[in-house]
Amino acid sequence: MTEPELKALVKQSLRVSTITFDAEIDNLIAQAEDDISKSCNHDFNIENLDECNMVVLYCKGLFGDGDEKCWNLYSDRLKTIGVRKQ
């Protein structure tokens, strides 16, 4: 997957079809990649579909008013793969 493909996936999951929110979405994607990198102790791998799906969950969890269910799922997945300790 490439960065533009990841952005398109995130926008599709958020049901955003315009460029109006691109700056906010780009910022959320960068934050998600950074969070995943820090949690996994390795650089974000855009070729890893699990990591890309986690970016989608992160963005859905924090975009606009946020989606608590997606945020909780994102947090649980990090814990499940054993990369984030409480």
N, C-alpha and C positions, 0 to 999 in steps of 0.2 A: 504494500500500500504506500502511496505517496502522501505528502502533506496536503495537497489539494483534494485527494480522495478522502482523507481523514476528515477534512473540513466539510466536504460534501456529505459525508456520513453523519457527522454531528448535526449539520443543518437539517438534514432529512429527519433525523430522530427528534429534533426540536420543532419540526414542521415550520421551518423558516425558509422562505423561498426568495427573499429579497436580500440586498446587500446592506440593508439598514443596520443590522446588528453584527456585521462582520467584525468590527473592532472588538466588541465584547466577546464574541465567539472565539476570535483569535487569542485573546487574553486568557479565556478559560482553558483553551486547548494547551497553551503554554504552561499554565499553572498545573493542569492535570499531568502533563508530561514530567514536569519538575517534581510533583508529589510522588508519582510512580517511581521515578528515578531514585529519589531519596529513600523511599520505602523499600525498594528492591536492591539498593546498593549497587546499581549498574545503570548505564545510560538507557534512556527510553528507546525501545526497539520498535520502530514503526512497522517492521515486517511481522511482528508478533501480534496476531489477531486478538489474543486475549487482552493484551495491553491496549490495543486500539479500542476494544469494546469497553474497557475500563474508562478510557477517556470519554467515551459517549456517556457513560453513567455519571461521571464526574460533572460533565457539562449539563446534563439534564438535572442533576441534583442542585446545581447552583445558578442556572440561567433564570433570569427574571425573579419570580418569587420562589423558585426552587421546587424541587420534587423530593419530599422527604423519603419516599420509598426508594427512589433511585440512589439518593445519597447513602441511605442505610445499606443498600445492596453493594454499592461501591466500597464502603467501609468494611463490610463483611467479607467481600472478596479479597481485600488486602489481608485481612486477618486469616482467612482460610488458607491462602497460599503461604502463610507463615512469614510475611515480610513486615508486618506492623504489629508491634507488641503493645498491649494496653498498659 
